[in-house]
Amino acid sequence: MKIIIVEDQDKIRNKITKISNQVLEKRNLELEIKSYNDYSQELEEEILTGDENIYILDIELPTKSGFDIVRQIRSEANDWRSIIMIASAYDQKSEFISLMLAVFTYISKFVDFSTKLSDSLDLALNILSPTKTIKIDNKSVLIDNILYIKKEKASKYSYIKTFDDEYRIRKSLSELQEEASLERIRKDLLINKKNTISINNDEIVFKNHITIN
C-alpha cells in the first residue's frame, strides 16, 4: 500500500506530502509516498496493479483530469478497495457523487485544508490497516509492504525487506511467520505472495522488480 498524490502545483503537492509524512510519523508507520505532477505511464502502471492505495487527487491536471483517473482506478483496474480523496479548489462534489465512484472525501484547498487532510488520512489508515502491521525498532511496518523475510546465516537475526527499506531484527523466522502470516517457501525464507510476480527455479521476482534466488 502507498499514498499516491497527483497534483500539478508544486507548492500544494509539497504541502500534501508534508502532511502525509506528519501523519505517518505520528503513527510510527512506514508507508511509501509517491507524488506526480500529472498523469504518466508510471502512474498508470501503479493504478493497473490494482493494489490497495490511498490516492489524493487534484481535478484540474495538464493532460488527464482527476475524474478520468478515478474512473481508471474503479473501472479499468476494478479497484474498489483503494481510498480516493479529492483535493480541489473547485466545488464539484455533486458531480463525483453522481458518478457513483466511491470517493472517500472531497477537501477544499482553501478551507481548513491541512486539518481536514490530516484527519482524512488518519481515518483512511484506520480503515485500510487497523491491525496489518509488524513492530520493528519501535516502528510499525505494514505487512502489505513486506516483500520477503530472510534468515541471516549463522546468527539469531533476520532481514525484513520492504518496498523501500530493509530492517535487521533479532527474531526467528518462525516468530516472524506467526506475526506476519507470510508463506514459508524455504527453510531460510518467507515471502509475501501478494507482492510476488513469479517464482521460477527458485528465482523470485517481486512487484518492484527486485529478484532473489
C-alpha positions in Angstrom: 0.0 0.0 0.0 1.2 3.5 -0.9 0.0 7.1 -0.6 -0.2 8.4 -4.2 -0.5 12.1 -4.7 -1.4 13.7 -8.1 -1.2 17.5 -8.0 0.3 19.8 -10.6 1.0 22.8 -8.3 4.4 22.2 -6.6 3.6 24.2 -3.5 0.4 22.2 -2.8 1.9 18.9 -3.8 4.8 19.5 -1.3 2.2 20.5 1.3 0.2 17.3 0.9 3.5 15.3 1.0 4.5 17.1 4.2 1.1 16.5 5.9 1.2 12.8 4.8 4.6 12.4 6.4 3.5 14.0 9.6 0.5 11.6 9.9 2.7 8.6 9.2 5.3 9.8 11.7 2.7 10.4 14.4 1.5 6.8 13.9 5.1 5.4 13.7 4.1 3.9 10.4 6.3 3.1 7.4 4.5 3.8 4.1 5.8 4.8 0.7 4.6 8.2 -0.6 4.7 8.7 -4.4 3.8 12.1 -6.0 3.1 13.1 -9.6 2.5 16.5 -11.2 0.4 14.9 -13.9 -0.8 11.6 -15.3 2.1 9.5 -16.5 2.9 6.0 -17.6 4.4 5.2 -14.2 1.2 6.4 -12.5 -0.9 4.2 -14.9 1.2 1.2 -14.0 0.7 1.9 -10.3 -3.1 2.1 -10.9 -3.4 -1.0 -13.0 -1.7 -3.2 -10.5 -5.0 -2.9 -8.6 -3.1 -2.6 -5.3 -4.9 -1.1 -2.3 -3.7 2.5 -2.0 -4.7 5.9 -0.7 -5.0 8.4 -3.6 -5.1 12.1 -3.1 -6.0 13.7 -6.5 -6.4 17.2 -7.9 -9.2 17.6 -10.5 -7.5 20.0 -12.9 -4.4 18.4 -14.3 -2.4 19.2 -17.5 -3.2 16.0 -19.5 -5.8 13.9 -17.7 -8.4 15.1 -15.2 -8.9 13.8 -11.7 -12.3 12.5 -12.9 -10.6 10.3 -15.5 -8.1 9.0 -13.0 -10.8 8.0 -10.6 -12.7 6.2 -13.4 -9.5 4.3 -14.3 -8.9 3.2 -10.7 -12.5 2.0 -10.3 -13.3 0.7 -13.8 -10.1 -0.3 -15.6 -8.3 -1.5 -12.6 -11.5 -2.8 -11.0 -10.1 -1.4 -7.7 -12.9 -0.6 -5.3 -10.7 -1.1 -2.1 -8.4 1.9 -2.5 -9.4 5.1 -0.8 -9.7 8.1 -3.0 -9.6 11.7 -1.8 -10.2 14.7 -4.0 -8.3 17.9 -3.0 -9.6 20.8 -5.2 -10.1 24.5 -5.5 -13.4 23.9 -7.2 -16.7 22.7 -5.7 -17.6 19.7 -7.8 -18.7 17.3 -5.0 -22.1 16.7 -6.6 -20.5 15.6 -9.9 -18.4 13.0 -8.1 -21.3 11.8 -6.1 -23.5 11.4 -9.2 -20.8 9.3 -10.9 -21.0 6.7 -8.0 -17.2 6.2 -7.9 -17.0 5.8 -4.1 -14.8 8.9 -3.4 -13.9 8.9 0.3 -13.9 12.7 0.8 -13.7 16.0 -1.1 -11.4 18.6 0.5 -11.3 22.2 -0.4 -7.8 23.6 -0.8 -9.0 26.9 0.8 -11.0 25.8 3.9 -9.0 24.2 6.8 -7.1 22.2 4.2 -4.3 20.9 6.5 -6.6 19.8 9.3 -9.1 18.1 7.1 -6.5 16.3 5.0 -4.7 15.1 8.2 -7.9 13.9 9.7 -9.0 12.2 6.5 -5.6 10.4 6.1 -5.8 9.2 9.7 -9.2 7.7 9.2 -8.2 6.2 5.8 -5.2 4.5 7.5 -7.5 3.1 10.2 -9.8 1.7 7.6 -7.1 0.1 5.4 -4.7 -1.1 8.0 -6.1 -1.3 11.6 -4.0 -4.4 12.5 -1.9 -5.3 9.5 1.4 -4.1 10.9 4.5 -5.6 12.5 6.6 -3.8 15.1 10.3 -3.2 14.1 12.5 -1.0 16.2 9.6 1.0 17.6 8.2 1.5 14.1 5.0 -0.1 12.8 5.7 -1.5 9.3 2.8 -2.5 7.1 2.8 -6.2 6.4 1.4 -5.5 2.9 4.7 -3.6 2.2 6.9 -6.5 3.1 8.5 -8.4 0.1 10.3 -11.1 2.0 12.0 -12.0 5.3 15.2 -13.9 5.1 17.2 -15.6 7.9 20.7 -14.4 8.4 23.2 -17.2 8.3 24.8 -18.3 11.5 23.0 -15.7 13.6 19.8 -15.1 15.5 18.9 -12.2 13.2 16.6 -12.0 10.2 16.4 -9.4 7.4 13.0 -7.9 6.5 12.8 -6.3 3.0 10.0 -3.9 2.2 9.4 -1.9 -1.0 11.7 0.9 0.1 13.6 -0.2 3.2 15.4 -3.1 4.8 15.5 -4.0 8.5 17.6 -6.4 10.6 15.7 -7.8 13.6 16.6 -10.3 16.3 13.8 -12.8 15.8 13.5 -16.2 14.3 11.6 -16.9 11.0 9.1 -18.9 13.0 8.3 -15.9 15.2 8.1 -13.6 12.2 5.9 -16.0 10.3 3.5 -16.2 13.1 3.4 -12.3 13.4 3.2 -11.6 9.7 1.4 -14.7 8.3 3.8 -14.9 5.3 4.4 -18.0 3.3 7.5 -20.1 4.1 8.9 -21.4 0.8 12.4 -22.3 2.1 13.9 -23.1 5.4 15.5 -19.6 5.4 12.9 -17.6 3.5 9.4 -16.1 4.0 7.7 -14.3 1.1 4.7 -12.1 0.7 2.8 -13.7 -2.2 0.7 -10.5 -2.7 3.9 -8.7 -3.7 5.4 -11.6 -5.8 5.2 -11.7 -9.6 6.8 -15.1 -10.3 8.7 -18.0 -8.8 10.8 -19.9 -11.3 13.5 -22.4 -10.5 14.0 -20.8 -7.1 14.3 -17.3 -8.6 11.7 -15.0 -7.1 10.6 -11.7 -8.8 8.7 -9.1 -6.8 6.5 -6.3 -7.9 9.2 -3.7 -7.7 11.4 -6.0 -9.9 13.7 -7.0 -7.0 14.9 -10.5 -7.7 16.3 -13.0 -5.2 17.5 -16.6 -5.5 
